[in-house]
Amino acid sequence: MTRRPHSAVVAHPVLVGSVTVLVTVIAVVLAYNANRGLPFVPTLDVTVRAYDGAQLTPGSEVREGGLRVGFVKQIDTTTLDDGRAAAELSVQLDLTVGDLPTDSTFTIRPRSPLGLKYLELVRGDARTEVKDGHVFPPRQTLIPVQVDDFNRIYDEETRVAVQRNIAEGGNMLAGRGESLNRTLENLPRTF
C-alpha cells in the first residue's frame, strides 16, 4: 500500500496568494470605510440642529473630553418652525458614550488653524436619555466666534498693516537667533 505524502497548506502558492489578496482587500475596504463607521458596531444615530453649520463637513469628528466618540454622517439644511434655515447634522455616536442625557449640548470647535472643525459633546445632567433618532434643537448647539469672523472685524487697510508688521517683526529676529539665545540664557542672572 502506497501512502501519499501529507502536504501542508502553505505548500500551495496559489492558495497562499489568494488568501493574502483577500485579506488585503478586506483590510483596505475597512480602512476606507472607517470614517463612516465600521460594520457590525452598534451606534446611536441622533440629529443635531444648528443655526449655522460653521464649515463642518461630513466625516467631521464628534469628541467628548478630547476622545472621538462618533462622527458627522451627513449635513443637510432644514427649515425650523419659526421659518429660519438651519443646518441639520446627522450624527453617529458610538455606544461607548453610554446613556446620553437629553439636555446635552454640542459646540462646533476649530480643530486646526486651517479651518478643520469638530463637534464637541458636553454631557448634560437630565434624568431622561436620548433614543435612536433623537433631535437636538438649535438652542443646544453653540457656535463660538470663529477665527474667520474675528479676522473680518478689520478693514482691508488694517489687515495689510498687520501682515506687514508680522513680516517685518520676523525679519527683525531672523539674523539674531544666537544673540537672542545668549540674552535669554543670561536673563535669570540679571533678575
C-alpha positions in Angstrom: 0.0 0.0 0.0 1.4 3.4 -1.0 0.8 6.4 1.2 0.6 9.9 -0.2 2.8 12.4 1.4 0.9 14.8 3.7 1.3 18.2 2.2 1.0 21.5 4.1 -1.4 24.3 3.2 1.5 26.7 2.7 2.9 24.4 0.0 0.3 25.7 -2.4 1.4 29.1 -3.6 -1.8 29.9 -5.4 -3.8 29.3 -2.3 -1.5 31.4 -0.1 -1.6 34.2 -2.7 -5.4 34.1 -2.9 -5.8 34.3 0.9 -3.3 37.2 1.1 -5.1 39.2 -1.6 -8.5 38.5 0.1 -7.2 39.7 3.5 -5.6 42.8 1.9 -8.8 43.7 0.1 -10.9 43.4 3.3 -8.4 45.5 5.2 -8.4 48.2 2.6 -12.3 48.3 2.5 -12.5 48.5 6.3 -9.9 51.3 6.4 -11.6 53.2 3.7 -15.0 53.0 5.4 -13.7 53.6 8.9 -14.7 57.3 8.9 -18.2 56.3 8.0 -18.5 53.7 10.8 -17.4 50.2 11.0 -19.7 47.4 10.1 -21.4 45.4 12.9 -20.5 48.1 15.5 -23.6 49.3 17.4 -24.2 53.0 17.2 -26.6 55.7 18.4 -27.9 57.9 15.5 -29.1 61.3 16.5 -29.7 64.6 14.7 -28.1 67.9 15.9 -29.6 71.1 14.6 -27.6 74.4 14.5 -28.3 77.8 13.2 -25.0 77.7 11.3 -23.0 74.7 10.1 -19.8 76.7 10.7 -18.0 74.8 7.9 -18.4 71.4 9.4 -18.1 68.6 6.8 -19.4 65.1 6.6 -16.8 62.9 8.3 -16.0 65.5 11.0 -15.3 64.0 14.4 -17.6 64.2 17.4 -15.5 64.4 20.6 -16.2 64.2 24.3 -13.4 65.2 26.6 -10.9 65.0 23.7 -11.8 61.4 22.7 -13.5 60.6 19.4 -17.0 59.2 20.2 -18.6 59.5 16.8 -18.7 61.4 13.5 -21.0 63.6 11.4 -22.5 61.4 8.7 -24.4 64.0 6.7 -25.2 67.7 6.7 -28.5 69.0 5.3 -30.4 72.2 5.5 -33.8 72.4 7.1 -36.4 75.0 7.9 -37.3 75.4 11.6 -40.8 76.1 12.9 -40.1 79.8 13.1 -39.2 79.9 9.4 -35.4 80.2 9.8 -33.0 78.0 8.0 -30.7 75.7 10.0 -28.1 73.1 9.5 -29.2 69.5 10.3 -26.3 67.3 11.2 -26.8 63.5 11.1 -24.5 62.3 13.9 -23.5 58.7 14.5 -22.2 58.1 18.1 -20.5 55.0 19.4 -22.4 53.2 22.1 -19.4 53.7 24.3 -20.8 57.1 25.2 -23.3 55.2 27.3 -26.6 56.9 28.3 -26.7 60.4 26.8 -29.0 62.9 28.7 -31.4 64.9 26.6 -30.0 68.2 27.8 -26.6 67.5 26.4 -25.1 70.3 24.3 -22.9 70.4 21.3 -20.2 73.0 20.3 -18.7 73.5 16.9 -14.9 74.0 17.6 -11.9 74.5 15.4 -9.6 71.5 15.1 -6.8 73.4 13.4 -5.9 76.9 12.2 -6.5 75.7 8.7 -10.3 75.6 9.1 -11.0 72.0 10.1 -13.8 71.7 12.6 -15.2 69.1 15.0 -18.3 68.8 17.1 -17.8 68.7 20.9 -20.3 66.8 23.0 -20.9 68.2 26.5 -22.9 65.8 28.6 -25.9 67.2 30.4 -27.4 66.1 33.7 -31.1 65.3 32.8 -32.6 62.1 34.0 -34.1 61.3 30.6 -31.9 59.7 28.0 -31.9 60.1 24.2 -33.0 57.2 22.0 -32.1 56.4 18.4 -33.4 59.2 16.2 -33.5 61.9 18.8 -33.3 65.5 17.5 -31.3 68.1 19.5 -32.7 71.6 18.9 -30.5 74.6 17.8 -30.6 76.1 21.3 -28.4 73.2 22.4 -25.8 73.8 19.8 -23.2 76.5 20.5 -21.1 78.2 17.9 -18.3 80.4 19.4 -16.7 83.2 17.5 -14.9 81.7 14.5 -11.4 82.8 13.6 -12.7 83.9 10.1 -15.3 86.2 11.8 -12.7 87.6 14.1 -10.4 88.5 11.2 -13.2 90.2 9.4 -13.6 92.9 12.0 -10.7 94.8 10.4 -10.9 96.6 7.1 -8.5 95.9 4.2 -6.1 98.6 5.1 -5.7 97.4 8.7 -5.3 93.7 7.6 -2.5 94.7 5.3 -0.8 96.7 8.0 -0.9 93.8 10.5 0.5 91.5 7.8 3.4 94.0 7.2 4.1 94.3 11.0 4.3 90.5 11.4 6.6 90.1 8.4 8.9 92.9 9.5 9.0 91.5 13.1 10.1 88.2 11.6 12.8 89.9 9.5 14.0 91.7 12.6 14.5 88.5 14.6 15.8 86.4 11.6 19.5 87.0 11.9 19.6 87.4 15.7 18.9 83.9 16.9 22.3 83.4 18.6 22.2 86.8 20.3 18.6 86.2 21.4 19.6 82.8 22.9 22.5 84.4 24.9 20.2 87.1 26.2 17.6 84.5 27.4 20.4 82.4 28.9 21.8 85.4 31.0 18.4 86.9 31.8 17.8 84.8 35.0 21.1 86.0 36.4 20.1 89.6 35.8 17.0 89.3 37.9 
